[in-house]
Amino acid sequence: MRRARLLVAYDGARFHGFAVNDGVATVMGSLSDAVGRIVRSTPDDLGLVGAGRTDAGVHAWGQVVSCALPAETDLGDLAYRVNRMLGPSIAVRAADWVPDDFHARFSATARHYRYLVWNAPHPNPLLAGRSWHVPTPLVRWALDAACDPLLGRHDFSSFCRRPKVAAGDPERTLVRRVIDARWSIVDEHLLRFEISANSFCQQMVRSIVGTLVDVGRGKLTPGEIRSILAARDRSAAGTVAPPHGLMLWQVDYPDAT
């Protein structure tokens, strides 16, 4: 068996999240079944692992999956056959061999997400499945100013769903390092939020976007972002943005991989 890396895109609207979940359709469940059928191996033998778990409804253009495949596997043919089986909902954009110690999750150095907001009084039917319609005009300078406090290493408890832990186990840290956070104008009414970090906790990006939109609406001031971070309390943050506007855009790895 050899270690392989798959670059995967998917339409999250069709799945109940990324991770395998018995009884419902998920991205990893569908991908694992398809690859297993092609190379005639069980999911346990393949050991597919994703760079990050996206929630139900969240899309991806640059999800990375690592797995073990028979050494004789033709990766180009594998990608072609997976795409025939799962496309257009799931697509393998590229596949390559990697060192044996490569791990899609633990080898990653950064993840990049994008979120689209359609900011106009009228909805856009062509973007309805890829963007959050916010009819209230958003103040651009306030959106930009609210990004600055997010940069750096912080405890993002106010923006994350706290993970469940077994009795007696220590609480998991919600400290993350945000490398970049910015808004840009795609066209007259379409705004794009981009954020990069070493890793993200559950609902972190959507909670941040929802809170920043509350700043843009005038419900919060840019200066309140610091106090929300310091509170380390989920109730201190604003709205949780809907999942369909979010996309895992890219995952970074060291040059060697």
ABEGO torsion letter per residue (X at the ends): XBBBBBBBBBBAAABBEABBBBGBBBAAAAAAAAAAAAAGBBAAAAGBBBABBBBBGBBBAABBBBBBBBAABBAAAAAAAAAAAAOAABBBABBBBBBAABBAAAABABBBBBBBBBBBABBBAAAAAABBBBABBBBAAAAAAAAAAABEBBBAAAABBBBBBBBGBBBBBABBBBABBBBBBABAABBBBBBBBABBBBGAAAAAAAAAAAAAAGABBAAAAAAAAAAGBAAABBBBBBAAABBBABBBBBAAX
